[in-house]
Structure formats: structure tokens, C-alpha cells
Amino acid sequence: MTFAPTRRVPVSERAAEKATTTGERIIGDLTGPFPTAVRGERMLFVCYDEKSELLFAFPLAGKTPGGVKAALSRIRLLLRYVR
């Protein structure tokens, strides 16, 4: 199986392209561990939506793919109501 060559774009060109719709580009970071919270969370998942300029922060119990996926689903749900 062969693949067509891809066009590599310099980072500066990609960074110049801004998101045109809400939820198109979400930048995220998983930080921690922090001291354990009352409900057992030790990590913090922080996301920024480039178009709406909204910042979201979700406490997580650990670095599990399920926890990050649930947080992203909540962000998508919240962004439905943003224009």
C-alpha cells in the first residue's frame, strides 16, 4: 500500500489560520498532579476554544483517556450554546 505525499506546511502558516467556527480548534493541556481534592481529583484538564475565546477547566481523578474524553464531550455540549 502506498500513500500520496503530503504537503508539509511550516508552523507559521498553520498558526496564521484562525478558527472560523466555534469548536473548530480547541487547545488543551493536562496539568498536575496536584494535592488530592475532596472528591479525589488530582489532575486538571484546561481547554481553550480559539474562536469563542472561552477557557474551560475540568478536574480529573487521573490521566485516563475516559476522563479526558468525558471532559471534551462536556466542552462540545457547552459550545453548542455559544455563537
N, C-alpha and C positions, 0 to 999 in steps of 0.2 A: 504494500500500500504506500503510495507517495502522496505527499501533501504539496499544495501550491505554496510558493514562497510568500512570506508575509512582508508587508511594508513596515519597516521599523520607523517609528516617528520619534524624534527627540523629545525628551521630557518637557522642554519648554513649550513646544507646540501643543502637547496634550494638556498642559496646565493652563494654557490660554483659552481653551474651550470651556466655557461656563455651562453649567446645567441649565436647560431651558424649561424643565418642568420639576415640580416638587417631587422628591423621592428618586430622581434620576441618578443623583450622585450623593451617596451617604458615606461620610468618612468616619471610621470608628477606631477605638482603641480600648484594649482591655488592660486595666491597671490593677495593681495590688501585688501581693496580699496585704491587706490592712488588718488591724485588730478585729477580732470577731464581733459582729454586731449582735444585738439582742435576738434577732431571728436567724442568726447563723451565717449571714453573708460576710464574705471576706474579700471579694473582688468587686470592681466597679467597671461596668461597660459604658463608655461615653461615646455618643454619636453626634455628628453634626450634619444637618442637611444643607447642602450648598445653596440651593435656590431659595428656600424659605428663611435661611439663616437661623434655624431653630437648633438648640442644643438639648440633647436628651442624656440622662444618666440613670442607669439601672443597676442596683446592687445585685450581685450574683453570689451564690454559695461557693462556686468553684469555676474552673476553666473547662466546663463541659460544653460540647457542641450544642447540646439540647438547650442549655441556658441562654447561649448567645442567639440561637435560632428563635427562641421564645421572645427575647428582647427585640430582635429585628421585626418579628411579626407584630409586636405591640407598636413599634415605630410606624410601620406601614399602616396600621389601623388608625393611629393618631394623625398621620399625614393626609388621610382622606378628607379631613375637615379643614385643611389649610389650603388657601388659594395662592 
